[in-house]
């Protein structure tokens, strides 16, 4: 009888210790470096933004944030790795409109669910796209371009970074809303596509604004409009697509932080606080402005709802375009 009570007391003590330890562990987060996975190659805009924000987050959290590039399958490879990682907050993802909205619409098989398989942390930045044309292209503005495409259907073409990418679907949305036709010329990445537009081999492209800015300023490309609802601070003279004559048009690239599913809420809260404080830092905001990236900052719940809305938005566009990737 004494043994039974002693054993029960030991079990009770151990349970109390375990229950009491959980908050202590959470309060101690982070106690080591955090890996921020960028599911694309180094040097791109997502990688650069991750490094700028990650460095400041590390300063705020008191532990280094290490960037790890895991490129492949349009961002699916690195994203899936985070979805399957330990839910302790030490492995997080820099997600994009591709990894959490467009890929599920264009890939025939997805290794993860963009909603169910992640704990959203915060929407960090939005980056405008821009409609650019070669200087020899006859149309000088969006209204003139729409008129030209209607007068000469399927005569003109636009370049993109590949089938099913945000830049491809930006072109398809333009065609749908304007009632025009253009041939799609897919490339293996935005860089080669942009080079051919600058060279005049393809006359039109929807590009990320940071990539095209130098070419617009030098006169090697003509910018017709940015694709966000508001003008870009980096190029305030460029009208929005709506201002230029195409109501309802809005596309942009965004970057957001995600953690593995079942990551403790208090750990997510710490990451959210660090991320939102980082993007509000004046030095960080200045660096982001150079990339035409607008700091946003949201709650985890707001990001979750935005991802759902983005999936609902891009699904029909991808289907109408016939965009499909094995």
C-alpha positions as CSV (number, residue, x, y, z in Angstrom):
1,X,0.0,0.0,0.0
2,X,2.9,2.3,0.9
3,X,4.5,1.5,-2.5
4,X,1.4,2.3,-4.4
5,X,1.0,5.7,-2.8
6,X,4.7,6.4,-3.3
7,X,4.5,5.5,-7.0
8,X,1.4,7.6,-7.4
9,X,3.1,10.6,-5.8
10,X,6.2,10.2,-8.1
11,X,3.9,10.1,-11.1
12,X,2.0,13.1,-9.9
13,X,5.3,15.0,-9.3
14,X,6.6,14.1,-12.8
15,X,3.4,15.2,-14.4
16,X,3.5,18.5,-12.6
17,X,7.1,19.0,-13.7
18,X,6.2,18.3,-17.3
19,X,3.2,20.5,-17.3
20,X,5.1,23.3,-15.6
21,X,8.0,22.9,-18.1
22,X,6.0,23.6,-21.2
23,X,5.5,27.3,-20.5
24,X,9.2,27.7,-19.5
25,X,10.3,26.2,-22.8
26,X,8.0,28.5,-24.7
27,X,9.2,31.5,-22.7
28,X,12.8,30.5,-23.5
29,X,12.2,30.6,-27.3
30,X,14.4,31.0,-29.1
31,X,17.4,29.4,-27.4
32,X,19.3,28.7,-30.6
33,X,19.5,29.9,-34.2
34,X,16.4,29.8,-36.4
35,X,16.5,28.5,-40.0
36,X,14.5,30.6,-42.5
37,X,14.0,28.5,-45.6
38,X,13.8,30.4,-48.9
39,X,12.3,28.0,-51.4
40,X,14.1,29.7,-54.4
41,X,17.7,30.2,-55.5
42,X,19.9,32.8,-53.9
43,X,20.0,36.3,-55.4
44,X,16.3,36.7,-56.3
45,X,14.0,39.2,-54.7
46,X,12.5,36.7,-52.2
47,X,16.0,35.8,-51.1
48,X,17.1,39.4,-50.7
49,X,14.0,40.3,-48.7
50,X,14.4,37.3,-46.5
51,X,18.0,38.3,-45.7
52,X,17.1,41.9,-44.9
53,X,14.2,41.0,-42.6
54,X,15.9,37.9,-41.2
55,X,18.9,39.8,-40.0
56,X,16.7,42.3,-38.1
57,X,14.5,39.5,-36.6
58,X,17.7,37.9,-35.3
59,X,18.7,41.1,-33.5
60,X,15.2,41.4,-32.0
61,X,15.0,37.7,-30.9
62,X,18.6,37.5,-29.7
63,X,19.4,34.6,-31.9
64,X,20.7,34.4,-35.5
65,X,18.2,33.8,-38.3
66,X,20.1,31.7,-40.9
67,X,18.8,31.8,-44.5
68,X,18.7,28.4,-46.2
69,X,18.0,28.3,-49.9
70,X,16.1,25.1,-51.0
71,X,15.1,25.7,-54.6
72,X,13.1,23.3,-56.7
73,X,9.6,22.6,-58.1
74,X,8.6,26.2,-58.3
75,X,9.1,26.6,-54.5
76,X,7.3,23.4,-53.6
77,X,10.5,21.6,-52.5
78,X,11.5,24.0,-49.8
79,X,8.0,24.7,-48.7
80,X,7.2,21.0,-48.3
81,X,10.4,20.6,-46.1
82,X,9.1,23.2,-43.7
83,X,5.6,21.7,-43.7
84,X,7.2,18.4,-42.5
85,X,9.6,20.0,-40.0
86,X,9.5,19.9,-36.3
87,X,6.8,22.3,-35.0
88,X,9.1,24.1,-32.6
89,X,9.6,27.4,-34.4
90,X,13.2,26.8,-35.3
91,X,12.4,26.1,-39.0
92,X,10.2,28.6,-40.8
93,X,9.4,29.5,-44.4
94,X,9.5,32.6,-46.5
95,X,6.4,31.9,-48.5
96,X,5.2,33.7,-51.6
97,X,2.1,34.0,-53.8
98,X,3.5,31.0,-55.8
99,X,4.1,28.6,-52.9
100,X,0.8,29.4,-51.1
101,X,-1.7,30.3,-53.9
102,X,-0.7,29.8,-57.5
103,X,1.1,26.4,-57.3
104,X,-1.9,24.6,-55.9
105,X,-3.8,25.8,-59.0
106,X,-1.2,24.8,-61.6
107,X,0.6,21.8,-60.3
108,X,-1.2,18.5,-60.9
109,X,0.1,17.1,-57.7
110,X,1.0,19.1,-54.6
111,X,3.1,17.7,-51.7
112,X,1.4,19.9,-49.2
113,X,-1.8,21.9,-48.5
114,X,-1.0,25.6,-48.4
115,X,-3.6,26.2,-45.7
116,X,-3.8,23.1,-43.5
117,X,0.0,22.3,-43.5
118,X,1.3,25.6,-42.1
119,X,0.8,28.0,-39.2
120,X,0.7,31.5,-40.7
121,X,2.9,34.0,-39.0
122,X,2.7,37.4,-40.8
123,X,2.4,38.9,-44.2
124,X,5.7,40.8,-44.5
125,X,5.7,42.8,-47.8
126,X,3.9,43.2,-51.1
127,X,5.8,43.9,-54.3
128,X,4.1,45.4,-57.4
129,X,4.4,44.0,-60.8
130,X,4.7,46.3,-63.8
131,X,3.5,46.1,-67.4
132,X,6.5,46.9,-69.6
133,X,7.0,47.1,-73.4
134,X,9.9,47.6,-75.7
135,X,10.3,51.2,-76.8
136,X,9.5,50.3,-80.4
137,X,6.1,48.9,-79.3
138,X,3.4,51.1,-81.0
139,X,1.2,51.6,-77.9
140,X,2.3,54.3,-75.5
141,X,-0.3,53.6,-72.8
142,X,-2.6,50.9,-71.6
143,X,-5.7,52.1,-73.4
144,X,-3.7,52.3,-76.7
145,X,-2.3,48.8,-76.1
146,X,-5.8,47.3,-75.6
147,X,-7.0,49.0,-78.8
148,X,-4.0,47.7,-80.7
149,X,-4.5,44.1,-79.4
150,X,-8.1,44.2,-80.4
151,X,-7.3,45.5,-83.8
152,X,-4.6,43.0,-84.4
153,X,-5.6,39.9,-82.4
154,X,-2.9,37.3,-81.7
155,X,-0.3,39.3,-83.7
156,X,1.6,40.3,-80.5
157,X,3.2,38.3,-77.7
158,X,4.2,38.6,-74.1
159,X,7.1,36.9,-72.3
160,X,6.9,35.4,-68.8
161,X,9.1,33.5,-66.4
162,X,7.4,30.2,-67.2
163,X,4.0,28.4,-67.4
164,X,2.0,28.9,-64.3
165,X,4.2,31.6,-62.7
166,X,2.7,34.8,-61.3
167,X,4.1,36.7,-64.3
168,X,2.4,34.3,-66.8
169,X,-1.0,34.6,-65.0
170,X,-0.7,38.4,-64.7
171,X,-0.7,38.4,-68.5
172,X,-3.7,36.0,-68.6
173,X,-5.6,38.2,-66.2
174,X,-4.9,41.2,-68.4
175,X,-6.2,39.4,-71.5
176,X,-9.3,38.2,-69.6
177,X,-10.2,41.6,-68.2
178,X,-9.4,43.6,-71.4
179,X,-11.0,41.1,-73.9
180,X,-7.7,40.8,-75.9
181,X,-5.5,38.1,-77.2
182,X,-1.7,37.7,-77.0
183,X,0.6,34.8,-77.6
184,X,2.4,33.6,-74.4
185,X,6.1,33.0,-74.7
186,X,7.3,31.1,-71.6
187,X,11.0,31.3,-70.5
188,X,13.0,29.4,-67.8
189,X,13.0,32.3,-65.4
190,X,12.3,36.0,-65.4
191,X,15.9,37.0,-66.2
192,X,16.0,35.5,-69.7
193,X,12.5,36.7,-70.4
194,X,13.3,40.3,-69.5
195,X,16.6,40.2,-71.5
196,X,14.6,39.3,-74.7
197,X,12.1,42.0,-74.1
198,X,14.9,44.5,-73.7
199,X,16.4,43.2,-76.9
200,X,13.1,43.6,-78.7
201,X,12.6,39.9,-79.4
202,X,9.3,39.9,-77.5
203,X,7.5,43.2,-77.1
204,X,5.6,42.9,-73.8
205,X,6.1,41.5,-70.3
206,X,4.6,41.7,-66.9
207,X,7.5,41.7,-64.5
208,X,8.3,42.3,-60.9
209,X,8.9,46.1,-60.6
210,X,12.4,45.8,-58.9
211,X,13.7,43.8,-61.9
212,X,12.5,46.3,-64.5
213,X,13.1,49.6,-62.7
214,X,16.7,50.2,-64.0
215,X,15.5,49.4,-67.6
216,X,12.6,51.8,-67.3
217,X,14.8,54.6,-65.9
218,X,17.4,54.1,-68.7
219,X,14.7,54.1,-71.4
220,X,15.4,50.5,-72.5
221,X,11.8,49.7,-71.6
222,X,8.7,51.7,-71.4
223,X,6.6,51.2,-68.2
224,X,2.9,51.5,-68.9
225,X,1.4,50.8,-65.4
226,X,2.0,49.1,-62.1
227,X,-0.4,46.3,-61.2
228,X,-1.3,47.3,-57.6
229,X,-4.2,49.4,-56.4
230,X,-1.9,52.2,-55.4
231,X,1.2,53.7,-57.1
232,X,4.6,52.6,-56.2
233,X,6.8,54.9,-54.1
234,X,9.8,53.8,-56.1
235,X,8.2,55.0,-59.4
236,X,5.4,57.4,-58.5
237,X,4.9,58.6,-62.1
238,X,3.7,55.2,-63.3
239,X,-0.1,55.0,-63.1
240,X,-1.9,52.0,-61.6
241,X,-3.6,49.6,-64.1
242,X,-7.0,50.9,-63.0
243,X,-5.9,54.6,-63.5
244,X,-4.5,53.6,-66.9
245,X,-7.9,52.2,-68.0
246,X,-8.3,48.6,-66.9
247,X,-10.7,48.5,-63.9
248,X,-10.5,45.5,-61.5
249,X,-7.0,44.6,-62.4
250,X,-4.7,43.9,-59.5
251,X,-1.7,41.5,-59.2
252,X,1.3,41.6,-57.0
253,X,4.0,39.5,-55.4
254,X,4.1,39.0,-51.7
255,X,6.3,37.5,-49.1
256,X,5.0,36.0,-45.8
257,X,6.3,33.9,-42.9
258,X,4.9,30.5,-42.2
259,X,5.8,27.9,-39.6
260,X,5.1,24.1,-39.5
261,X,1.6,23.0,-38.5
262,X,1.0,22.7,-34.7
263,X,3.7,25.1,-33.8
264,X,2.8,26.5,-30.4
265,X,0.7,29.7,-30.5
266,X,3.0,31.5,-28.1
267,X,6.0,30.6,-30.4
268,X,4.1,31.9,-33.4
269,X,3.3,35.0,-31.4
270,X,7.0,35.7,-30.7
271,X,7.9,35.2,-34.4
272,X,5.0,37.5,-35.4
273,X,6.1,40.2,-33.0
274,X,9.7,40.0,-34.2
275,X,8.7,40.0,-37.9
276,X,6.4,43.0,-37.5
277,X,8.9,44.9,-35.5
278,X,11.6,44.2,-38.1
279,X,9.7,45.5,-41.1
280,X,8.8,48.7,-39.2
281,X,12.5,49.4,-38.4
282,X,13.5,52.6,-40.4
283,X,16.7,51.1,-41.8
284,X,14.9,47.9,-42.9
285,X,12.0,49.9,-44.4
286,X,14.5,52.0,-46.4
287,X,16.2,48.9,-47.8
288,X,12.8,47.4,-48.7
289,X,11.8,50.6,-50.4
290,X,14.8,50.3,-52.7
291,X,13.3,47.0,-53.8
292,X,9.9,48.6,-54.3
293,X,8.7,46.3,-51.5
294,X,6.0,47.8,-49.2
295,X,6.0,46.6,-45.6
296,X,2.7,45.3,-44.4
297,X,2.6,43.2,-41.2
298,X,-0.5,41.3,-40.2
299,X,-1.8,38.9,-37.5
300,X,-1.5,35.1,-38.2
301,X,-5.3,34.9,-38.7
302,X,-5.3,37.8,-41.2
303,X,-2.6,36.0,-43.2
304,X,-4.5,32.7,-43.1
305,X,-7.6,34.5,-44.6
306,X,-5.5,36.2,-47.2
307,X,-4.0,32.9,-48.4
308,X,-7.5,31.5,-48.8
309,X,-8.6,34.5,-50.8
310,X,-5.5,34.3,-53.0
311,X,-6.1,30.7,-53.8
312,X,-9.7,31.5,-54.7
313,X,-8.5,34.3,-56.9
314,X,-5.8,32.5,-58.8
315,X,-7.5,29.2,-59.3
316,X,-10.0,30.3,-62.0
317,X,-7.3,32.4,-63.7
318,X,-5.0,29.4,-64.0
319,X,-7.8,27.2,-65.2
320,X,-8.9,29.7,-67.8
321,X,-5.3,30.0,-69.0
322,X,-4.9,26.2,-69.2
323,X,-1.8,26.5,-67.0
324,X,-0.7,23.1,-65.8
325,X,2.7,21.8,-64.5
326,X,3.5,18.1,-63.9
